[in-house]
Amino acid sequence: MEFDLDKVFPNLVFKELQEDEFADKDGYPYCKKCKKPRFYKFENGDKVVLMRGKCECQLAEIKKREEEEKRQKAITDFRARQKGSAIGEKYLEARFSTAEITTHNKEAYKKCVNYAKNAAEVLKEGIGLYIYGDNSSGKSYLMACLCNALVEKGYRCFYTSVPKMIAEIQQSYGNDSAMGQAKLVNMLSKMSFVFIDDLGKEFLGRENNANTAKFTEKVLLEVLNAIYNNGNSVIFSSNYSIPELAESFSLDKAIMERINEMATRVIKLEGDNFRDKILKEKSNKAKKLGI
């Protein structure tokens, strides 16, 4: 059926049908797929005006595209915040949803999930965590899951260790440790959550280098005071319980008081050895490859 669109519809703003359209008996465009109209019809005085519109297919496609763009932007923003958190490459993909939950760690994961879920209240109250357990029990991975969950919610986080902080100070301003320390403390004061991983390892062998141990203690106390005075929260991980930490390394009383005060909840991980499990899996793969 042929139409002279200019004569039949003088106010029509479109003149041709698109490949995925068909015309109804009045010559109006409809989508071949969803069979819905692709025009708007309204009165303007004594005239009827027809204008191009979107059918359900097109609107759904636009929504899908916008959601994908939003998702990609969220991923990009998240990655940028991850970079700002200084979380290592190893833990970029650490998530509660993909973590290996066992009978030994399920309670610890449950508490950390709730911590992230209630982040606003946790931060308001300055609630911190102290996660400890043996080597390879999954402390760092659990910390990374929590850090990523908080970063994803938009909180400023920083994932570090005492040796990393010492290196940051030494690299920032050469030999001027006071300036480097001031820069680090200023940066940490702007964070909502600070993750300090493997607390205690930096003091192993301290009897052989008393000066370095004292400087490390000084930096740690300065950092803890900055976080505390700013009202932010700190999440520690360690191979040692808090009493063991104090007893094993004879740390400054002020440091232990700060840790006790800031570690609102203590979580113990025990029974799992993920490092041995990973090593066994790699060994089995190597055998399959004839290695």
Backbone hydrogen bonds, N-H to C=O, Kabsch-Sander energy under -0.5 kcal/mol:
donor,donor_aa,acceptor,acceptor_aa,energy
5,L,3,F,-1.1
7,K,4,D,-0.9
8,V,4,D,-2.9
9,F,5,L,-2.4
12,L,9,F,-1.6
13,V,50,L,-1.0
21,E,18,Q,-2.0
22,F,30,Y,-2.2
24,D,28,Y,-2.1
27,G,24,D,-1.9
30,Y,22,F,-2.7
31,C,36,K,-2.6
32,K,20,D,-2.7
35,K,31,C,-1.3
38,R,29,P,-2.3
40,Y,51,M,-3.3
42,F,49,V,-2.4
44,N,47,K,-3.4
47,K,44,N,-1.4
49,V,42,F,-3.4
49,V,47,K,-0.6
51,M,40,Y,-2.6
53,G,38,R,-2.0
59,L,55,C,-2.5
60,A,56,E,-2.4
61,E,57,C,-2.2
62,I,58,Q,-2.5
63,K,59,L,-2.3
64,K,60,A,-2.5
65,R,61,E,-2.6
66,E,62,I,-2.7
67,E,63,K,-2.5
68,E,64,K,-2.2
69,E,65,R,-2.6
70,K,66,E,-2.5
71,R,67,E,-2.5
72,Q,68,E,-2.9
73,K,69,E,-2.3
74,A,70,K,-2.3
75,I,71,R,-2.3
76,T,72,Q,-2.6
77,D,73,K,-3.0
78,F,74,A,-2.6
79,R,75,I,-2.8
80,A,76,T,-2.1
81,R,77,D,-2.3
82,Q,78,F,-2.6
83,K,79,R,-2.4
84,G,80,A,-1.9
85,S,81,R,-1.5
86,A,82,Q,-0.6
86,A,83,K,-1.0
87,I,82,Q,-1.3
91,Y,88,G,-1.7
92,L,89,E,-1.3
94,A,91,Y,-1.3
98,T,95,R,-0.7
99,A,95,R,-0.8
99,A,96,F,-0.7
101,I,99,A,-0.9
106,K,102,T,-1.7
109,Y,105,N,-2.5
110,K,106,K,-2.2
111,K,107,E,-2.1
112,C,108,A,-2.0
113,V,109,Y,-2.7
114,N,110,K,-2.1
115,Y,111,K,-1.8
116,A,112,C,-2.2
117,K,113,V,-2.5
118,N,114,N,-2.0
119,A,116,A,-1.5
122,V,118,N,-2.7
123,L,119,A,-2.8
124,K,120,A,-2.0
125,E,121,E,-2.0
126,G,122,V,-0.7
126,G,123,L,-0.5
127,I,122,V,-2.5
129,L,234,V,-1.5
130,Y,265,R,-2.1
131,I,236,F,-2.7
132,Y,130,Y,-0.5
132,Y,267,I,-2.5
133,G,238,S,-1.6
134,D,269,L,-0.6
137,S,134,D,-1.5
142,L,138,G,-2.2
143,M,139,K,-2.6
144,A,140,S,-2.4
145,C,141,Y,-2.5
146,L,142,L,-2.1
147,C,143,M,-2.7
148,N,144,A,-2.9
149,A,145,C,-2.1
150,L,146,L,-2.1
151,V,147,C,-2.6
152,E,148,N,-2.5
153,K,149,A,-1.0
154,G,151,V,-1.8
155,Y,150,L,-2.2
157,C,155,Y,-0.6
158,F,193,F,-1.8
159,Y,85,S,-4.0
160,T,158,F,-0.6
160,T,195,F,-3.1
162,V,197,D,-0.5
165,M,161,S,-2.2
166,I,162,V,-2.4
167,A,163,P,-2.4
168,E,164,K,-2.4
169,I,165,M,-2.1
170,Q,166,I,-2.4
171,Q,167,A,-2.3
172,S,168,E,-1.9
173,Y,169,I,-1.1
176,D,173,Y,-2.2
177,S,175,N,-1.9
180,G,176,D,-1.9
181,Q,177,S,-2.7
182,A,178,A,-2.0
183,K,179,M,-2.2
184,L,180,G,-2.1
185,V,181,Q,-2.7
186,N,182,A,-2.3
187,M,183,K,-2.2
188,L,184,L,-2.7
189,S,185,V,-1.9
190,K,187,M,-1.2
191,M,188,L,-1.7
192,S,156,R,-2.4
193,F,156,R,-1.9
194,V,233,S,-2.3
195,F,158,F,-3.5
196,I,194,V,-0.6
196,I,235,I,-2.5
197,D,160,T,-3.2
197,D,195,F,-0.6
199,L,237,S,-3.2
201,K,198,D,-1.4
203,F,200,G,-1.7
204,L,201,K,-1.5
206,R,203,F,-1.8
208,N,205,G,-2.0
209,N,206,R,-1.1
213,A,209,N,-2.1
214,K,210,A,-2.4
215,F,211,N,-2.1
216,T,212,T,-2.5
217,E,213,A,-2.3
218,K,214,K,-2.3
219,V,215,F,-2.4
220,L,216,T,-2.7
221,L,217,E,-2.6
222,E,218,K,-2.1
223,V,219,V,-2.5
224,L,220,L,-2.7
225,N,221,L,-2.5
226,A,222,E,-2.0
227,I,223,V,-2.5
228,Y,224,L,-2.6
229,N,225,N,-3.1
230,N,226,A,-1.4
231,G,228,Y,-1.3
232,N,227,I,-2.0
233,S,192,S,-2.0
235,I,194,V,-2.6
236,F,129,L,-2.7
236,F,234,V,-0.5
237,S,196,I,-1.8
238,S,131,I,-1.9
239,N,199,L,-0.5
245,L,241,S,-2.6
246,A,242,I,-2.0
247,E,243,P,-2.4
248,S,244,E,-3.1
249,F,245,L,-1.4
250,S,246,A,-1.2
255,I,252,D,-0.7
256,M,252,D,-1.8
257,E,253,K,-2.3
258,R,254,A,-1.9
259,I,255,I,-2.6
260,N,256,M,-2.6
261,E,257,E,-2.0
262,M,258,R,-2.6
263,A,259,I,-2.5
264,T,262,M,-1.8
265,R,128,G,-1.7
267,I,130,Y,-3.0
269,L,132,Y,-3.0
274,F,136,S,-2.7
277,K,273,N,-1.5
278,I,274,F,-2.6
279,L,275,R,-2.4
280,K,276,D,-2.2
281,E,277,K,-2.3
282,K,278,I,-2.4
283,S,279,L,-2.2
284,N,280,K,-2.3
285,K,281,E,-2.0
286,A,282,K,-2.4
287,K,283,S,-2.1
288,K,284,N,-1.9
289,L,285,K,-1.3
290,G,287,K,-1.7
291,I,286,A,-3.0
